[in-house]
Amino acid sequence: MRLRSSLIISLLFVAAAAHAGVEGGVAAHARQDYAAALKEWLPLAKAGDPGAQNNVGTLYLDGAGMPRDEAAAYAWFKKAAVQGLGAAQYNLALMYQEGRGVAADAQEAFKWSRKAAAQGDADAQNWLGAMARQGVAGGPDPKESTQWFEQAAAQGHAGAQANLALLYARGEGVPQDLRQAAQWFRKAAEQGHVDAQTNLGLMYARGEGLEKDYAQAREWLLKAAGSGALAAQNILASMYEIGIGVPVDTQKALQWYRKAGAQGDKKAVAKIMQISENQAH
């Protein structure tokens, strides 16, 4: 999980007189002038604005506009988190989870994640769903995992939508329902989630949860493969190699195997060698 800033949220937590400063910082950050963003946000952060505090913490964490300082990032996230800013609470949780700027502490990570999730923070909800599914805080809890994913997915969180789709596809915590799986994969895929695009393409190719449609399968697999998804690259290569839903095209098969092989996929490299040997004979 990646720490993230609260550039839009910060606008909701400042007094009207400070709007110009916050907006100036957002504009500066957008044009990657981090020193100017810090100049705008730091006075507000020192004055106690939680959104500005969270943003300053992100600048310190990224080393944007100043030397990277994870301890300073943690301190600013903590100031904003104790004031109730969900984005900062989630960032603080990940600092504890990853041991960045503070000693790793799983209990603190869960505490702050739950605070953020209770406020409706979708990133925190998705993270808690993943932790419950993996059984990080005890045994796996499919029911709790499903509840957190559902809350985040309902807010449009692409990762949670893809995770919820997997639960329906596998029947984990919910009755297996391939139609529901396909629907949630589609929602995530339309937001650019590459794993969801790959899975949706596979479901179209297999006719699972929706009507078999090789054209749709190819379209979604191409989107994922174009973004570097290894699985999608290998699936497309196999389709062209064997002629599944597309005419046999060895050159296109090699093209996708090479892209996968360039990422270190050993099976793709083996397929390239096999096809090359067959062509030589």
C-alpha positions in Angstrom: 0.0 0.0 0.0 1.3 3.4 -0.9 1.2 6.5 1.4 -0.7 9.3 -0.2 -1.3 13.0 0.3 -4.6 14.8 0.9 -4.3 17.7 -1.5 -8.1 17.9 -2.0 -9.1 17.0 1.5 -6.9 19.8 2.9 -9.1 22.3 1.2 -12.0 21.2 3.5 -10.1 21.8 6.7 -8.8 25.3 6.4 -10.3 28.6 7.5 -11.6 30.8 4.6 -8.7 33.2 5.1 -6.2 30.4 4.4 -7.8 29.2 1.1 -5.3 31.2 -1.0 -2.3 29.6 0.7 -3.7 26.1 0.3 -4.7 26.6 -3.3 -1.3 28.1 -4.0 0.3 25.0 -2.5 -1.9 22.7 -4.6 -1.0 24.6 -7.7 2.7 24.5 -6.9 2.6 20.8 -6.2 0.8 20.2 -9.5 3.6 21.9 -11.4 6.1 20.0 -9.3 7.4 23.1 -7.6 7.7 21.4 -4.2 9.7 24.2 -2.6 6.9 26.6 -3.3 4.3 24.1 -2.1 6.2 23.8 1.2 6.4 27.6 1.5 2.6 27.8 1.2 1.7 24.8 3.4 4.3 25.0 6.2 2.9 28.1 7.9 -0.6 26.6 7.8 0.7 23.3 9.2 2.5 25.1 12.0 -0.8 26.9 12.7 -2.5 23.6 13.2 -4.3 22.9 9.9 -4.5 19.1 9.6 -4.7 19.0 5.8 -1.6 21.1 5.5 0.2 19.0 8.1 -0.6 15.9 6.1 0.7 17.4 2.9 3.9 18.6 4.6 4.4 15.1 5.9 4.0 13.7 2.4 6.7 16.2 1.1 9.1 15.1 3.8 8.4 11.4 3.0 9.0 11.8 -0.7 11.9 14.2 -0.3 10.1 16.7 -2.4 11.5 20.2 -2.0 13.7 19.1 0.9 15.9 16.2 1.9 13.8 13.1 2.7 13.1 12.8 6.4 10.8 9.9 7.4 10.9 10.9 11.1 9.6 14.4 10.2 7.0 12.9 7.9 5.8 10.7 10.8 5.6 13.7 13.1 3.5 15.7 10.7 1.2 12.7 10.0 0.7 12.2 13.7 -0.2 15.9 14.3 -2.9 15.6 11.6 -4.1 12.1 12.6 -4.8 13.1 16.2 -7.0 15.9 14.9 -9.1 13.2 13.1 -7.9 13.6 9.4 -8.6 10.2 7.8 -6.0 10.5 5.2 -3.3 11.2 7.8 -4.6 8.4 10.0 -4.1 6.0 7.1 -0.7 7.4 6.3 0.3 7.0 9.9 -0.9 3.5 10.0 1.3 2.6 7.0 4.3 4.3 8.7 3.8 2.0 11.6 3.2 -1.0 9.3 6.3 -0.4 7.3 8.5 0.9 10.2 9.2 4.2 8.5 10.1 7.1 10.7 9.0 5.1 13.7 9.5 1.5 15.0 7.2 -1.0 13.3 4.2 -1.7 15.4 1.4 -3.8 13.9 -1.1 -2.9 16.7 -0.6 0.8 16.1 -1.0 0.2 12.4 -4.3 -1.5 12.9 -5.5 1.1 15.4 -4.9 4.0 13.1 -6.3 2.1 10.1 -9.5 1.4 11.9 -9.8 5.1 12.9 -9.5 6.1 9.2 -11.8 3.3 8.0 -14.5 4.3 10.5 -14.5 7.7 8.9 -15.0 6.2 5.5 -11.5 6.2 4.2 -11.6 3.8 1.3 -7.8 3.1 1.2 -7.9 2.1 4.9 -11.0 -0.1 4.4 -9.3 -1.9 1.5 -6.2 -2.4 3.5 -8.1 -3.8 6.5 -9.9 -6.1 4.1 -6.6 -7.4 2.8 -5.3 -7.9 6.3 -8.4 -9.8 7.3 -8.2 -12.0 4.2 -4.5 -12.8 4.9 -5.1 -13.4 8.6 -2.4 -10.9 9.7 -4.1 -10.1 13.0 -5.0 -13.7 13.7 -6.7 -16.4 11.5 -8.2 -15.4 8.1 -11.6 -13.8 8.6 -13.5 -14.0 5.2 -16.6 -12.3 6.7 -14.7 -9.3 8.0 -12.6 -9.1 4.8 -15.8 -9.0 2.7 -17.3 -6.3 4.8 -14.3 -4.0 4.5 -14.0 -4.6 0.7 -17.7 -4.0 0.2 -17.5 -0.6 2.0 -14.5 0.5 0.0 -15.8 -0.9 -3.3 -19.1 1.0 -2.8 -17.0 4.2 -2.7 -15.5 3.4 -6.1 -12.1 2.1 -4.8 -10.8 0.1 -7.8 -8.5 -2.1 -5.7 -11.4 -3.0 -3.4 -13.6 -3.7 -6.3 -11.1 -6.1 -7.7 -10.6 -7.8 -4.3 -14.3 -8.2 -3.9 -14.6 -9.7 -7.3 -12.0 -12.3 -6.4 -14.0 -13.2 -3.3 -17.1 -13.8 -5.4 -15.1 -15.7 -8.0 -13.6 -18.0 -5.4 -16.5 -18.1 -3.0 -14.5 -16.7 -0.1 -16.7 -15.1 2.6 -19.6 -15.0 0.2 -21.4 -17.6 -2.0 -19.5 -18.1 -5.2 -21.2 -15.9 -7.8 -19.4 -15.5 -11.1 -21.8 -12.9 -12.4 -21.1 -10.7 -9.4 -17.4 -11.3 -9.9 -17.6 -10.2 -13.5 -19.5 -7.1 -12.5 -17.0 -6.0 -9.9 -14.1 -6.8 -12.2 -15.7 -4.6 -14.8 -16.0 -1.7 -12.4 -12.3 -1.9 -11.4 -11.2 -2.6 -15.0 -13.0 0.5 -16.3 -10.9 2.5 -13.8 -7.7 1.0 -15.2 -7.0 -1.7 -12.7 -4.8 -4.0 -14.7 -5.4 -7.2 -12.7 -9.1 -6.6 -13.0 -8.7 -6.1 -16.8 -6.8 -9.4 -17.1 -9.4 -11.3 -15.1 -12.3 -9.7 -17.0 -10.6 -10.7 -20.2 -10.3 -14.3 -19.0 -13.9 -14.4 -18.0 -15.0 -13.3 -21.4 -12.7 -15.8 -23.0 -14.1 -18.7 -20.9 -17.7 -17.5 -20.8 -17.6 -17.4 -17.0 -20.2 -15.1 -15.4 -21.0 -13.6 -18.8 -21.4 -14.7 -22.4 -18.3 -15.9 -24.1 -16.9 -13.0 -26.3 -13.4 -13.3 -27.7 -13.5 -9.8 -29.0 -14.2 -8.4 -25.6 -11.6 -10.8 -24.1 -8.9 -9.5 -26.5 -9.9 -5.9 -25.8 -9.5 -6.1 -22.1 -6.4 -8.3 -22.3 -4.8 -5.7 -24.6 -5.5 -2.9 -22.2 -3.8 -4.9 -19.3 -0.9 -6.2 -21.5 -0.3 -2.7 -22.8 0.2 -1.6 -19.2 2.8 -4.3 -18.6 0.6 -7.0 -17.0 2.6 -10.2 -17.3 -0.4 -12.5 -17.1 -2.2 -10.6 -19.8 0.9 -10.6 -22.1 1.3 -14.4 -21.7 -2.4 -15.1 -22.3 -2.5 -12.9 -25.4 0.6 -14.7 -26.7 -1.0 -18.1 -26.1 -4.2 -17.0 -27.9 -2.2 -15.9 -31.0 0.1 -19.0 -30.8 -2.8 -21.5 -30.7 -5.5 -19.4 -32.4 -8.0 -19.0 -29.6 -10.6 -16.5 -30.7 -8.0 -15.0 -33.1 -6.3 -16.3 -36.2 -3.0 -18.0 -35.5 -0.3 -15.4 -35.7 3.2 -16.5 -34.6 4.7 -13.1 -35.0 2.1 -11.5 -32.6 2.6 -14.4 -30.2 6.3 -13.8 -30.2 5.7 -10.1 -29.7 3.8 -10.6 -26.5 6.1 -13.4 -25.3 9.1 -11.1 -25.8 7.4 -8.3 -23.8 6.8 -10.8 -20.9 10.3 -12.2 -21.3 11.8 -8.7 -21.1 10.2 -8.5 -17.6 12.1 -11.6 -16.6 9.3 -14.2 -17.1 11.1 -17.5 -17.6 8.1 -19.3 -19.1 7.8 -16.6 -21.8 11.5 -16.9 -22.5 11.2 -20.7 -22.8 8.2 -20.2 -25.3 10.3 -17.9 -27.4 13.1 -20.5 -27.6 10.5 -23.2 -28.5 8.9 -21.2 -31.2 12.2 -20.1 -32.7 13.4 -23.7 -32.8 10.2 -24.9 -34.5 10.6 -22.2 -37.1 14.2 -23.2 -37.7 13.1 -26.8 -38.6 
